[in-house]
Amino acid sequence: MNHFEFKGSLKTVLLAGILIGVLCLGWTWMIDDHNHTRFWSNFLHNSVFFTGISFTAAFFIAVCITAYAGWHTIFKRVWEAISAFLMPGILLMAIIGLGVYFHWHHLYHWSDTAILDPSNTADFDKVLYGKSSFLNKNWYLGGTIIIVGLWIFFANKLRLLSVLEDNFEDSHFSTHRTMRKYAAIFLPIAGFSSAAIIWQWVMSVDSHWYSTLFAWYATASWFVSMIALTILILIYLKGKGYFHQVKRDHIHDLGKFLFAFSVFWTYLWFSQFMLIWYGNVGEETIYFKTRYDHYPVLFFANIFINFAIPFLVLMRNDAKYKFGSVGIVAIIVLLGHWMDFFLMLKPGIYETAMHAAPAGEAMGEHGHEVAHAAEHVSNFVSGFTMPGLLELGTFLGFLAFFLFVFFTFLSKAPLTPKNDPYLDESLHHHV
Amino acid sequence: MSKENKIIYGIYGDEEVLLSAVKEARERHYDIQDVYSPFPVHGLDPLLGLAESRLHIAGFVFGAIGTLTAFLGMTWIFTKDWPIIFGGKPYWSVPAFIPITFELTVLFASIGMVVSFYVVSGLGPGVKSKLLDRRLTDDKFCISFENSENSDYEEFFRSTGAEEVGVA
């Protein structure tokens, strides 16, 4: 079974999942405020999360090729198929970008043109005016298309060259050498561009605040989620009888990555937190003060779920071998990092919505709902201070969409590459 | 072969030959005294039937001791023994303790594991090396048995492809 066939009940289940997601998004739209803040923030949250996962898969393929790594070769088609989600991803993010452009939503405080006019002394915002050469609607849309477009170019190149290698035997491995060049060019581009894209997609929801560590922290979150998804997909496919050469040693290596990058994520999270806490500068601490005061459960659960659980469960050697323990930790950590992105995005978006509300007497009756919520900041606001059922449904929908694209691309090529120079090493991988 | 507790050993030039020889010895139920190799040979430990090393458990225990030492130590120092206000923070400022706690965890775990390893292996300063052959630290492998009068170890070494057989 070297060829995955995407059909039957799996397709039905995933289509049903997409339907749930669409229904949840539609329902969110109906009960939403005037700006449809909850709808758009859920859309942004999940689009960023899954586009980022596919980006880190492309990035990791390039890392492995450049590092002469061979352990992953027999399942590298999984990562190649994950990276294919960049193509729907650019569409999802372009919709957000068009939304910024045409003011369909008000997720980003900087997209408000009134505060950027120096003659308007009442509302003029000097900080955002200073940032407006980067944070503006043209670059948001253009930058998204240019940067994700570049990612798609390299991800497609690496995937197509890898598929081409299958029917192209060559003792000089010329296809692999070409891949190596593309991978090496992609690495620096990916490193810098991912930081820029995180600033504009995620960090700029807290538009006055910035942290130089933030981009790494968010990328680490994507990376851990990507490894967790890979583990779950491999366990599923093995259960279906595919990938019988993928042995516990490969899962062990993925388990080590899950463990190591969970610790790496924690390191970045803590580095960012401690320096801001110690420096005690109001403009910086506001980020954590908001989360500590109004999101205490998520704030501490974030550290516990994404650090303590993988750290303590996966510490022992044999826990990384067993599909059960690695799989359960992968599920927990995947949800945990989805929640981490929730915590990165929602407080800033909620703040922006609250600021927008009192100014808008003209916003009509719905504006008052948000304004009313603003008077009771510490109150529980489903969808903003805590993921509600609609958020979970939207997540399921996006996950199903992601897996649908993934399985479609996985079925397009043989599961195990034939002429990869590292295939033999991967088949005899032993730790 | 007159002295007691003599050791008979065969020297091999290739790890694959060594592995098949070890397998053969296990099948013949020979009591292998030791196997020497200049580098860790993949798959040798399970073939020899060695139990998993417990060194990492020692590492965890030492690390946990380091965590507690650092955290409780700083708690005592900064709240009871010599409270000083740093940067307007409370006396018991947990985030500031984390880096030092981490460092002492690593320090205790690493030093503890090295010392445990030396004690368990009987290594230490001034210990004389019991090396059977100098080449075992370079490119040769060897299996050693405790010799007895009526053994067929020599035949075993010849048949499994040993390059030399020696006694010590």
Interface residues (C-beta under 8 A of the other chain):
Chain A: F270 F273 M274 W277 Y278 N280 M315 N317 H430
Chain B: H42 G43 E52 H56 F60 G87 G88 K89 P95 A96 I98 P99
